[in-house]
Amino acid sequence: MSDGMKLIHLEIENFKRIQAIEITPNGETEILGGENEQGKTSVLDALACVIGGGKLVPDVPIHIGQKKGRVKAVIGREPYTIETADFTVERRFIKGGPKNGNLTITGKNAPQGGAQDFLDKLFGNLSFDPLVFAEGRTAADRARRFQTLRDIVGIDFNKLDAERKQSYEERQFVNREVKQLEGKVENLPRYPGAKEKVDTTALMAELKEAERANKQAEAAEREIETLATQDSQYNAELERLRARANEIKAAKETIRTQMIAAAENAVQPVDASAITDTLINAQEQNDKVDANVRRREAETELRAKEAESLKLTLAIEKVDEKKEKQLAEAKFPVDGLGFDDGGVLLHGLPFEQASEEQQIVVSAAIGLALNPQLRILLVRKASLLDAKHRAALLKWGSDNDVQQLIEVVGKGGATVVIEDGLIAERTEHAAA
């Protein structure tokens, strides 16, 4: 006998599109058929919310035009009869009443109190749809599948991802600075021989003194030139004015005396070119020393940024190690499942690379693992499956003792056909 519980009987009145339906699967798989918007999805939603509670109750649970509705499910183990059921769970809705309705549980294994807590402890996520998990190959589909599996496993990388993102962005910024500093260092000249600066103060004073002496020499030359001109003028005057010879001669002698005195007192010019050359060489040496200082400072800054970049790299690696540790310790619902930063993996390969049949079967196994005590799986949109893959899903359910409520469009293969919220056709299951 199976230890897992299944749906034995289901009653729905005035819930969403359903008017009144009773189904007695007796633990068997049911295929719900019919056209769109006739109530197939409402059956699955009814079973999900009667067990799953508030998070699965729709915003408007009561059938339009009605004032009250109810969902009743009988749950039990083999032999899957109402008489031997573990418990009956019922949720009643009244217009204007609590959104989640009123929940009651009766039966031999019913709790004394805390009805919803009792259900939550027994059953996990009844809303999980394996086909939704399996479908899609876009980046958004992969991201959704990745997040779903992380939630199932109970791994939350949000904090670690935020830490990694912050370190990664900081390292990007630091590495840009490293590149800039590398270019800066590369473009700065280096002068191996330029180690100490030359003191140019004394040279500047010497140059200034030479310039002052040269100015005095130039003034003396101009004075001599002026006096020579006057001498020539007096010579002419002497020639022209013989009558005044004695007076002019005396003046001439005076002038000559002054010339001699001026020549004796004249400052000799200084050659400043050597001082200028020495000063220029000193300045060039000092510029080289300054250039070396700037390069050393840039190299020091570069090393500091490289160290900062390395520190951030180590921080990123530490985050990755934590994530790898969590992944290594995680308990996945199906052997071979896992994930990395790229998404969900199956036997080490991207989930999308598995065959469609593998994807469907693995996804169904995940749904079962979420509810190990309730061996019921709700499969929506099964019309998207071709005959081969639908058969594979049914075979998997049979092999693993899983009761499936499968929604399809049309009547083909349906055990229950729903029209306008009522059962139009029914293939009854024999009681176990």
C-alpha positions in Angstrom: 0.0 0.0 0.0 1.1 3.6 -0.7 1.9 5.9 2.2 1.1 8.9 0.1 -2.3 10.6 0.3 -4.4 11.3 -2.8 -7.6 12.9 -3.7 -10.6 10.5 -3.2 -13.5 12.8 -3.8 -14.0 16.5 -4.8 -17.0 18.7 -4.6 -17.2 22.2 -6.0 -20.1 24.7 -5.9 -20.2 28.2 -7.3 -16.4 28.6 -7.4 -15.0 30.8 -10.2 -16.5 29.3 -13.4 -17.8 26.1 -11.7 -21.5 25.9 -11.0 -21.6 22.4 -9.4 -19.3 19.5 -9.9 -18.6 16.3 -8.1 -15.7 14.0 -9.1 -14.7 10.8 -7.3 -11.2 9.8 -8.6 -10.6 7.3 -5.9 -6.9 8.1 -6.1 -6.8 7.8 -9.9 -5.5 10.3 -12.5 -8.1 12.6 -14.0 -7.9 14.3 -17.4 -10.1 17.4 -17.4 -11.2 18.2 -21.0 -13.5 20.7 -22.6 -13.2 24.0 -24.5 -11.5 27.1 -23.2 -13.2 29.1 -20.4 -15.6 26.3 -19.4 -14.2 25.6 -16.0 -11.3 23.2 -16.3 -8.8 25.6 -14.7 -11.3 26.4 -12.0 -11.3 22.8 -10.9 -7.5 22.8 -10.4 -7.7 26.2 -8.7 -10.4 24.9 -6.3 -8.3 21.9 -5.2 -5.2 24.1 -4.9 -6.9 26.7 -2.7 -8.8 24.4 -0.5 -5.5 22.9 0.6 -3.0 25.7 0.0 -4.9 28.4 1.7 -4.9 32.2 1.4 -2.0 32.4 -1.0 -3.8 30.3 -3.6 -7.3 31.7 -3.1 -8.3 33.9 -6.1 -9.4 37.5 -5.5 -13.0 36.6 -6.6 -13.6 33.0 -5.6 -17.4 33.0 -5.8 -19.1 32.3 -9.1 -20.5 35.4 -10.7 -24.1 36.1 -9.6 -23.9 33.9 -6.6 -23.6 34.8 -2.9 -21.7 31.8 -1.6 -19.5 29.0 -2.8 -17.6 26.0 -1.4 -14.9 23.5 -2.2 -14.7 20.1 -0.4 -11.9 17.6 -0.9 -11.6 14.1 0.7 -8.0 13.1 1.1 -6.7 9.6 2.1 -4.5 6.7 1.5 -5.2 3.3 0.0 -7.7 1.8 -0.5 -8.8 5.4 -1.5 -12.4 5.2 -0.3 -14.4 7.9 1.4 -15.0 5.6 4.3 -11.3 5.1 5.0 -10.2 8.6 4.2 -7.7 10.4 6.5 -9.7 13.7 6.5 -12.0 15.9 4.7 -11.1 19.5 4.1 -13.7 22.1 3.2 -13.5 25.8 2.5 -16.7 27.9 2.3 -16.9 31.4 0.8 -19.6 34.0 1.6 -19.9 37.2 -0.4 -18.6 40.0 1.8 -16.9 37.5 4.1 -13.2 36.7 4.5 -11.4 36.4 1.2 -9.9 33.1 2.3 -13.3 31.7 3.3 -13.9 29.5 6.3 -11.8 26.4 6.6 -12.8 23.2 8.4 -11.2 19.8 8.6 -13.0 16.7 9.7 -12.1 13.0 9.8 -10.1 10.4 11.7 -6.8 12.3 11.3 -8.2 15.8 11.5 -6.3 18.2 13.8 -7.8 19.6 17.0 -7.0 23.2 15.9 -4.9 25.2 13.5 -6.4 23.8 10.3 -4.3 25.7 7.9 -1.1 25.1 9.8 -2.0 21.4 9.7 -2.3 21.5 5.9 0.9 23.6 5.5 2.9 21.1 7.5 1.6 18.2 5.5 1.8 19.7 2.0 4.2 22.1 0.4 3.6 23.9 -2.9 0.5 22.6 -4.6 0.5 25.4 -7.1 3.7 24.2 -8.7 3.0 23.5 -12.4 5.6 21.2 -14.0 4.8 22.3 -17.6 5.3 25.9 -16.7 8.6 25.0 -15.1 9.7 23.1 -18.2 8.4 25.4 -20.9 10.4 28.1 -22.6 13.9 28.7 -23.8 14.2 32.4 -23.6 16.5 34.3 -21.1 13.4 35.3 -19.1 12.2 31.6 -19.0 15.6 30.4 -17.8 15.7 33.2 -15.1 12.2 32.2 -13.9 13.1 28.5 -13.8 16.4 29.3 -12.0 14.5 31.4 -9.4 11.8 28.7 -8.9 14.4 26.0 -8.2 16.3 28.2 -5.9 13.1 28.9 -3.9 12.4 25.1 -3.9 15.8 24.2 -2.6 15.8 27.1 -0.1 18.9 28.8 -1.3 18.8 32.6 -1.3 21.7 34.2 -3.1 20.2 37.7 -3.0 22.6 38.9 -0.3 25.6 37.2 -1.8 24.7 38.3 -5.3 24.4 41.9 -3.9 27.8 41.6 -2.3 29.3 40.1 -5.4 27.7 42.8 -7.6 29.1 45.6 -5.4 32.6 44.1 -5.4 32.4 43.5 -9.1 31.3 47.1 -9.8 33.9 48.5 -7.5 36.6 46.4 -9.1 35.5 47.6 -12.6 35.9 51.2 -11.3 39.3 50.5 -9.8 40.5 48.6 -12.9 39.6 51.6 -15.0 41.8 53.7 -12.7 44.6 51.1 -13.0 44.4 51.4 -16.8 44.6 55.2 -16.5 47.5 55.1 -14.1 49.3 52.6 -16.4 49.0 55.0 -19.2 50.1 57.9 -17.0 53.2 56.0 -15.8 54.0 54.9 -19.4 53.9 58.5 -20.6 56.0 59.9 -17.8 59.8 60.1 -18.7 62.4 58.4 -16.5 66.0 59.7 -16.0 68.2 57.1 -14.3 71.0 59.6 -13.6 68.9 62.3 -12.2 68.8 61.6 -8.4 69.5 64.9 -6.5 68.4 68.4 -7.3 71.0 71.2 -7.8 70.8 74.3 -5.6 70.3 77.2 -8.1 70.1 80.0 -5.4 73.8 80.8 -5.5 73.9 80.5 -9.3 71.0 82.9 -9.6 72.8 85.4 -7.2 76.0 85.1 -9.2 74.1 85.6 -12.5 72.4 88.7 -11.0 75.7 90.1 -9.9 77.2 89.5 -13.4 74.2 91.3 -15.0 74.7 94.2 -12.6 78.4 94.5 -13.5 77.7 94.3 -17.2 75.2 97.1 -16.9 77.9 99.2 -15.2 80.4 98.3 -17.9 77.9 99.3 -20.6 77.4 102.7 -18.8 81.1 103.3 -18.6 81.5 102.5 -22.3 78.7 105.0 -23.1 80.4 107.6 -20.9 83.7 107.1 -22.6 82.0 107.3 -26.0 80.4 110.6 -24.9 83.7 112.0 -23.7 85.5 110.9 -26.9 82.9 112.7 -28.9 83.5 115.8 -26.8 87.3 115.4 -27.3 86.8 115.5 -31.0 84.6 118.5 -30.7 87.2 120.3 -28.7 89.9 119.4 -31.2 87.9 120.9 -33.9 87.3 123.9 -31.8 91.0 124.1 -31.1 91.7 124.1 -34.8 89.1 126.6 -35.6 89.7 128.9 -32.6 93.4 129.3 -32.3 92.8 132.5 -30.5 91.4 130.7 -27.7 94.1 128.0 -27.7 95.1 128.4 -24.1 91.5 128.2 -22.8 90.7 125.2 -25.0 94.0 123.5 -24.2 93.2 123.8 -20.5 89.8 122.4 -21.1 91.3 119.7 -23.1 93.7 118.8 -20.4 90.8 118.7 -18.0 88.9 116.4 -20.2 91.9 114.1 -20.7 92.3 114.0 -16.9 88.7 113.0 -16.6 89.0 110.4 -19.3 92.0 108.9 -17.6 90.1 108.8 -14.2 87.0 107.3 -15.8 89.1 104.6 -17.6 90.9 103.8 -14.3 87.6 103.5 -12.4 85.7 101.6 -15.1 84.4 98.1 -14.1 85.6 95.4 -16.4 82.7 93.4 -18.1 82.0 89.8 -16.9 81.3 86.8 -19.2 78.0 85.5 -17.9 77.5 82.8 -20.5 79.2 80.1 -18.4 76.9 81.0 -15.4 73.9 80.8 -17.7 74.9 77.5 -19.1 75.5 76.1 -15.6 72.1 77.4 -14.5 70.4 75.8 -17.5 72.1 72.5 -16.8 71.0 72.7 -13.1 67.4 73.4 -14.1 67.4 70.5 -16.5 68.8 68.2 -13.7 66.1 69.5 -11.3 63.3 68.9 -13.9 64.5 65.3 -14.3 64.5 64.8 -10.6 61.0 66.2 -10.4 59.9 63.9 -13.3 61.4 60.9 -11.4 59.4 61.9 -8.3 56.2 62.1 -10.3 56.8 58.7 -11.8 57.5 57.1 -8.4 54.3 58.7 -7.0 52.3 57.3 -10.0 53.9 53.9 -9.6 53.0 53.9 -5.9 49.4 54.9 -6.7 49.3 52.2 -9.4 50.5 49.5 -6.9 47.9 50.7 -4.4 45.1 50.4 -7.0 46.3 47.0 -8.1 46.2 45.8 -4.5 42.7 47.2 -4.2 41.7 45.4 -7.3 43.2 42.2 -6.0 41.3 42.6 -2.7 38.0 43.0 -4.5 38.8 40.0 -6.7 39.4 37.9 -3.5 36.1 39.2 -2.1 34.3 38.1 -5.3 36.0 34.7 -5.1 34.9 34.4 -1.4 31.3 35.1 -2.4 31.6 32.5 -5.2 33.0 30.0 -2.7 30.1 30.6 -0.3 27.6 30.0 -3.2 29.5 26.9 -4.2 29.3 25.6 -0.6 25.6 26.3 -0.4 25.1 24.5 -3.7 27.2 21.5 -2.5 25.1 21.3 0.7 21.7 21.8 -1.1 19.3 19.0 -1.3 17.7 19.0 -4.7 14.3 17.3 -5.2 15.6 15.2 -8.2 18.9 13.5 -8.6 21.1 15.2 -11.3 19.4 18.6 -10.8 21.5 21.6 -9.9 22.3 25.1 -11.1 25.1 27.6 -11.6 25.1 31.3 -12.4 23.8 30.4 -15.9 20.6 28.7 -14.8 19.2 25.2 -14.0 21.4 22.2 -14.8 20.5 18.6 -15.4 23.4 16.2 -15.1 25.8 19.1 -15.5 24.2 20.4 -18.7 21.8 23.3 -19.2 18.2 22.1 -18.5 17.2 23.4 -22.0 19.5 20.8 -23.6 17.7 17.9 -22.1 15.1 16.2 -24.3 11.5 17.5 -24.0 10.5 14.2 -22.4 13.3 14.5 -19.8 12.3 18.1 -19.1 8.6 17.2 -18.5 9.4 14.1 -16.4 12.0 15.9 -14.3 9.6 18.9 -13.8 6.9 16.5 -12.7 9.3 14.9 -10.3 10.1 18.3 -8.8 6.3 18.9 -8.2 6.0 15.5 -6.5 9.1 16.2 -4.3 7.4 19.5 -3.1 4.5 17.5 -1.7 5.9 14.1 -0.7 2.9 13.2 1.5 0.3 14.4 -1.0 0.9 12.4 -4.2 -1.2 14.8 -6.3 0.2 16.8 -9.2 -1.8 19.6 -11.0 -0.8 19.9 -14.6 -2.1 22.9 -16.5 -1.8 23.6 -20.2 -1.2 19.9 -21.0 -2.7 20.6 -24.5 0.7 22.0 -25.4 2.0 18.4 -25.2 1.9 16.2 -28.2 0.6 12.6 -27.8 4.1 11.2 -27.2 4.9 13.6 -24.4 1.5 13.3 -22.8 1.9 9.6 -22.8 5.3 9.9 -21.2 3.8 12.1 -18.5 1.0 9.6 -17.8 3.5 6.7 -17.7 5.7 8.6 -15.3 2.7 9.2 -13.0 1.7 5.5 -13.1 5.3 4.3 -12.5 5.7 6.6 -9.5 2.2 6.2 -8.0 1.3 9.8 -8.6 -2.3 11.0 -9.1 -2.4 13.8 -11.7 -5.2 16.2 -12.5 -4.4 17.1 -16.1 -6.0 20.0 -18.0 -6.4 19.6 -21.7 -8.4 21.4 -24.4 -11.0 19.2 -26.2 -12.4 15.9 -25.3 -9.6 13.6 -26.6 -8.6 11.2 -23.8 -10.5 13.2 -21.1 -12.0 11.3 -18.2 -14.1 14.4 -17.3 -15.5 16.9 -19.8 -16.6 20.2 -18.4 -19.0 22.6 -20.2 -20.3 25.8 -18.7 -19.1 24.9 -15.2 -20.9 21.5 -15.2 -19.8 18.0 -16.0 -20.9 17.1 -19.5 -19.3 13.7 -19.8 -17.7 11.4 -17.2 -15.7 8.2 -17.3 -16.0 6.8 -13.8 -13.2 5.1 -11.9 -13.9 1.9 -10.1 -13.5 2.1 -6.3 -10.4 0.5 -5.0 
